[in-house]
Amino acid sequence: MFNSAKIFAGSGGQVFAERMCSYMGKKLSSSEVITFSEGNTFVRINESVRDCDVFLVQPIGMHSNDEFVEILFWMDAFKRANAHTVTLVMPYFGYGKGDKKDEPRVSIRARVCAECMELAGADRFVTMDLHAQQIQGFFKRPMDHLYAQPMLKEVISRVGTENMVVVSPDAGYAKQARKFAASLNLPIAIGDKTRTDHSENAEVLEIIGDVKGKNCLIVDDFTISGGTLVNLAEGLKARGALDITAMLSHNIISARGVQKLNASPIKTIYSTDTVFNPNIVGQEKFKTVSVAPMFAETIMRYYRHDSINQMFSQLPDHVIEAGISLAGLEL
């Protein structure tokens, strides 16, 4: 039955879509994106989608504005080509950071983007680790919100968790970090972080919890400049921490951020492949695990009207093994 569905990739989702198709044993459907010299974006579907269930794979990540506008054009193209349904597989929602009006005269960008994508034609969304879970409320259409934790938990379990404490970079991520720690039966520590402007730099003021003589696992949803991770790692070292590892749901770090992390006390940074980031390619300190099989398994179950509850807790073994092997991660 799922054979009649078609998987398409936006310009930012090509690698992820190919990994999804590899897991599903399907061929990626044909399409193209052209960016003209003045910056205009043109999208074209190269095969019929009439009465088909279409899945578009496109994160809003390294080139947020272009990728977002491209999604709108894809939605319109699929609807005008009489697709039966259009599901947006958006592994990373970059504008999720704009989830509140926390200062005068600013836009709640996540809500604006959600409304635009729905108005353009998206019938359903599949995403992972939104910056705040309540962002799901900005979407009126159904959404499957997946979590990187089950896959990352398996990775760190294989690497080893002896004498380890899970560290949250701030109070805002403490709830997710506590869940991660509980799943591994590990203690938790929390950084006290402050951010005074929009420069992507934050200062860690204090660390709550015992880290002396411990191996530390920093967990966070993403990093751009690497500043928080570096400051936190230095604070942990100053308080007697031993080896420091970081795990990120998404990795959109800049080239300068890579340099900062390479020079930091952090030994290894693990992240998922929700965004293809050329800045970390060939960098020994950065390791990637694929969550494309999680997304593929989710939409296959959704399409068959099967439960997806297992995708939020204990992943099936074949999904875990596929995620590790597709990204070439050696454990």
LUMDRENPA-160953 format. One line per 4 residues: number of its first residue (from 1); their letters; for each residue z, x, y of C-alpha. Coordinates in nm, 2 decimals. Example, Ala and Ser with C-alpha at 12.3 -4.5 7.8 and 13.67 -1.06 7.14 Angstrom:
! LUMDRENPA-160953
1> as> 0.78,1.23,-0.45; 0.71,1.37,-0.11
END
This chain:
! LUMDRENPA-160953
1> mfns> 0.00,0.00,0.00; 0.08,0.29,0.24; -0.27,0.43,0.18; -0.40,0.19,0.44
5> akif> -0.18,0.34,0.72; -0.32,0.61,0.94; -0.14,0.91,1.09; -0.26,1.06,1.42
9> agsg> -0.13,1.35,1.62; -0.11,1.40,1.99; -0.16,1.74,2.14; 0.21,1.82,2.11
13> gqvf> 0.25,1.69,1.76; -0.02,1.85,1.56; 0.19,2.09,1.35; 0.46,1.82,1.29
17> aerm> 0.20,1.56,1.19; 0.03,1.80,0.95; 0.37,1.86,0.78; 0.43,1.49,0.75
21> csym> 0.09,1.44,0.60; 0.15,1.73,0.35; 0.47,1.56,0.24; 0.30,1.22,0.20
25> gkkl> -0.02,1.35,0.04; -0.23,1.20,0.31; -0.50,1.34,0.54; -0.44,1.35,0.91
29> ssse> -0.67,1.11,1.09; -0.93,1.24,1.33; -0.87,1.23,1.71; -0.91,1.45,2.01
33> vitf> -0.76,1.52,2.35; -0.95,1.67,2.64; -0.78,1.80,2.96; -1.03,1.82,3.25
37> segn> -1.02,2.09,3.51; -0.85,1.88,3.77; -0.57,1.78,3.52; -0.70,1.44,3.40
41> tfvr> -0.63,1.37,3.03; -0.88,1.20,2.80; -0.80,1.08,2.45; -1.04,0.95,2.18
45> ines> -0.99,0.81,1.83; -1.26,0.93,1.60; -1.24,0.67,1.33; -1.19,0.30,1.30
49> vrdc> -0.83,0.17,1.32; -0.91,-0.21,1.32; -0.63,-0.40,1.15; -0.46,-0.07,1.05
53> dvfl> -0.10,0.03,1.08; -0.11,0.34,1.30; 0.15,0.61,1.34; 0.11,0.85,1.64
57> vqpi> 0.31,1.17,1.62; 0.39,1.31,1.97; 0.72,1.46,2.10; 0.79,1.47,2.47
61> gmhs> 0.90,1.83,2.48; 0.75,2.15,2.61; 0.50,1.98,2.85; 0.69,1.66,2.92
65> ndef> 0.48,1.50,3.19; 0.14,1.56,3.01; 0.28,1.45,2.67; 0.43,1.13,2.81
69> veil> 0.11,1.03,3.00; -0.09,1.11,2.68; 0.13,0.87,2.48; 0.05,0.59,2.73
73> fwmd> -0.33,0.65,2.69; -0.30,0.67,2.31; -0.11,0.34,2.30; -0.38,0.17,2.51
77> afkr> -0.66,0.32,2.30; -0.51,0.20,1.97; -0.45,-0.15,2.11; -0.80,-0.17,2.25
81> anah> -0.94,-0.06,1.91; -0.75,-0.35,1.75; -0.49,-0.16,1.55; -0.26,-0.40,1.37
85> tvtl> 0.06,-0.21,1.47; 0.13,0.11,1.65; 0.44,0.32,1.57; 0.53,0.61,1.80
89> vmpy> 0.68,0.90,1.60; 0.85,1.08,1.88; 1.06,1.36,1.72; 1.20,1.47,2.06
93> fgyg> 1.24,1.25,2.37; 1.27,1.50,2.65; 1.33,1.24,2.92; 1.64,1.13,2.73
97> kgdk> 1.83,1.37,2.96; 1.78,1.12,3.24; 2.00,0.85,3.09; 2.21,0.75,3.38
101> kdep> 2.24,0.72,3.76; 2.51,0.98,3.81; 2.43,1.06,4.18; 2.28,0.87,4.47
105> rvsi> 1.91,0.78,4.49; 1.79,0.91,4.15; 1.59,0.74,3.88; 1.71,0.66,3.53
109> rarv> 1.41,0.83,3.38; 1.47,0.75,3.02; 1.47,0.38,3.09; 1.14,0.40,3.29
113> caec> 0.97,0.60,3.01; 1.09,0.35,2.75; 0.96,0.05,2.94; 0.62,0.22,3.01
117> mela> 0.56,0.31,2.64; 0.64,-0.04,2.53; 0.42,-0.20,2.80; 0.14,0.04,2.69
121> gadr> 0.15,-0.10,2.34; 0.41,0.07,2.12; 0.55,-0.17,1.86; 0.81,0.06,1.70
125> fvtm> 0.97,0.40,1.76; 1.10,0.67,1.53; 1.29,0.95,1.70; 1.57,1.20,1.63
129> dlha> 1.90,1.29,1.81; 1.86,1.13,2.14; 2.06,1.30,2.42; 2.29,0.99,2.41
133> qqiq> 2.28,0.73,2.14; 2.30,0.44,2.38; 1.95,0.53,2.50; 1.84,0.32,2.21
137> gffk> 1.94,0.02,2.43; 1.66,0.11,2.68; 1.41,0.01,2.41; 1.34,-0.35,2.34
141> rpmd> 1.13,-0.27,2.04; 1.27,-0.16,1.70; 1.38,0.20,1.68; 1.47,0.42,1.39
145> hlya> 1.71,0.69,1.52; 1.73,0.98,1.28; 1.98,1.26,1.28; 1.93,1.64,1.22
149> qpml> 2.28,1.68,1.09; 2.21,1.61,0.72; 1.93,1.87,0.71; 2.12,2.13,0.92
153> kevi> 2.43,2.07,0.71; 2.24,2.16,0.40; 2.11,2.48,0.56; 2.45,2.61,0.67
157> srvg> 2.60,2.51,0.34; 2.36,2.74,0.17; 2.41,3.02,0.42; 2.79,3.00,0.38
161> tenm> 3.08,2.84,0.57; 3.37,3.06,0.47; 3.64,3.10,0.74; 3.42,2.90,0.98
165> vvvs> 3.50,2.67,1.27; 3.25,2.43,1.43; 3.23,2.46,1.81; 3.11,2.19,2.05
169> pdag> 2.98,2.33,2.38; 3.14,2.05,2.58; 3.34,1.73,2.55; 3.02,1.52,2.56
173> yakq> 2.90,1.65,2.23; 3.24,1.66,2.07; 3.19,1.34,1.87; 2.88,1.46,1.70
177> arkf> 3.04,1.80,1.64; 3.34,1.64,1.49; 3.12,1.45,1.25; 2.94,1.77,1.16
181> aasl> 3.27,1.95,1.10; 3.40,1.66,0.89; 3.09,1.66,0.67; 3.16,2.03,0.59
185> nlpi> 3.54,2.00,0.58; 3.58,2.25,0.87; 3.80,2.26,1.18; 3.66,2.21,1.53
189> aigd> 3.69,2.37,1.87; 3.55,2.24,2.20; 3.42,2.42,2.51; 3.51,2.30,2.86
193> ktrt> 3.18,2.31,3.04; 3.09,2.24,3.41; 2.75,2.20,3.57; 2.73,2.19,3.95
197> dhse> 2.35,2.15,4.00; 2.01,2.11,3.82; 1.95,2.48,3.77; 1.99,2.45,3.39
201> naev> 2.29,2.68,3.41; 2.64,2.57,3.31; 2.97,2.75,3.31; 3.21,2.74,3.02
205> leii> 3.56,2.74,3.17; 3.79,2.72,2.86; 3.78,2.68,2.48; 4.01,2.43,2.32
209> gdvk> 4.10,2.53,1.96; 4.17,2.83,1.75; 3.88,3.07,1.71; 4.05,3.40,1.67
213> gknc> 3.94,3.58,1.35; 3.70,3.29,1.27; 3.33,3.27,1.21; 3.20,3.02,1.47
217> livd> 2.92,2.76,1.43; 2.80,2.63,1.77; 2.63,2.29,1.74; 2.43,2.12,2.02
221> dfti> 2.14,1.89,2.06; 1.91,2.13,2.25; 1.89,2.43,2.48; 1.64,2.52,2.76
225> sggt> 1.78,2.82,2.94; 2.02,2.93,2.67; 2.28,2.97,2.94; 2.55,2.75,2.78
229> lvnl> 2.51,2.91,2.44; 2.54,3.26,2.58; 2.84,3.18,2.80; 3.01,3.00,2.51
233> aegl> 2.94,3.28,2.27; 3.08,3.54,2.51; 3.39,3.32,2.55; 3.43,3.30,2.18
237> karg> 3.40,3.67,2.14; 3.66,3.73,2.42; 3.90,3.51,2.22; 3.86,3.71,1.90
241> aldi> 3.58,3.52,1.72; 3.38,3.71,1.44; 3.02,3.62,1.36; 2.87,3.34,1.57
245> taml> 2.58,3.11,1.46; 2.42,2.83,1.65; 2.25,2.52,1.53; 2.03,2.29,1.75
249> shni> 1.87,1.96,1.68; 1.58,2.06,1.91; 1.47,2.39,2.04; 1.28,2.38,2.37
253> isar> 1.41,2.72,2.50; 1.21,2.91,2.76; 1.08,3.26,2.71; 1.35,3.39,2.95
257> gvqk> 1.61,3.20,2.74; 1.49,3.37,2.43; 1.55,3.71,2.59; 1.91,3.60,2.69
261> lnas> 1.99,3.48,2.34; 1.84,3.79,2.18; 2.08,4.00,2.39; 2.38,3.76,2.32
265> pikt> 2.65,3.79,2.06; 2.49,3.50,1.86; 2.37,3.63,1.52; 2.13,3.35,1.43
269> iyst> 2.00,3.03,1.59; 1.89,2.76,1.35; 1.69,2.46,1.48; 1.45,2.19,1.36
273> dtvf> 1.07,2.17,1.42; 1.08,1.85,1.63; 0.90,2.05,1.90; 0.66,2.33,1.84
277> npni> 0.79,2.61,2.06; 0.57,2.92,2.08; 0.85,3.11,2.26; 1.04,3.15,1.93
281> vgqe> 0.75,3.24,1.71; 0.81,3.58,1.55; 1.16,3.61,1.69; 1.39,3.72,1.41
285> kfkt> 1.71,3.56,1.55; 1.55,3.22,1.54; 1.51,3.02,1.22; 1.35,2.68,1.18
289> vsva> 1.39,2.40,0.92; 1.14,2.12,0.91; 1.25,1.76,0.95; 0.89,1.63,0.91
293> pmfa> 0.97,1.52,0.56; 1.26,1.31,0.69; 1.03,1.13,0.93; 0.76,1.09,0.66
297> etim> 1.01,0.95,0.41; 1.15,0.71,0.67; 0.81,0.56,0.77; 0.71,0.53,0.40
301> ryyr> 1.02,0.34,0.33; 0.98,0.13,0.64; 0.63,0.05,0.54; 0.74,-0.05,0.19
305> hdsi> 1.03,-0.25,0.33; 1.28,-0.03,0.15; 1.62,0.07,0.29; 1.63,0.38,0.51
309> nqmf> 2.01,0.41,0.50; 2.00,0.72,0.28; 1.81,0.91,0.56; 2.12,0.89,0.78
313> sqlp> 2.37,1.05,0.54; 2.30,1.23,0.21; 1.93,1.31,0.21; 1.74,1.30,-0.13
317> dhvi> 1.70,1.65,-0.28; 1.32,1.64,-0.26; 1.33,1.57,0.12; 1.57,1.87,0.17
321> eagi> 1.36,2.11,-0.04; 1.04,2.00,0.14; 1.20,2.05,0.48; 1.31,2.41,0.39
325> slag> 0.98,2.51,0.23; 0.74,2.36,0.48; 0.89,2.57,0.76; 0.90,2.88,0.54
329> lel> 1.28,2.91,0.57; 1.43,3.15,0.32; 1.79,3.07,0.22
END
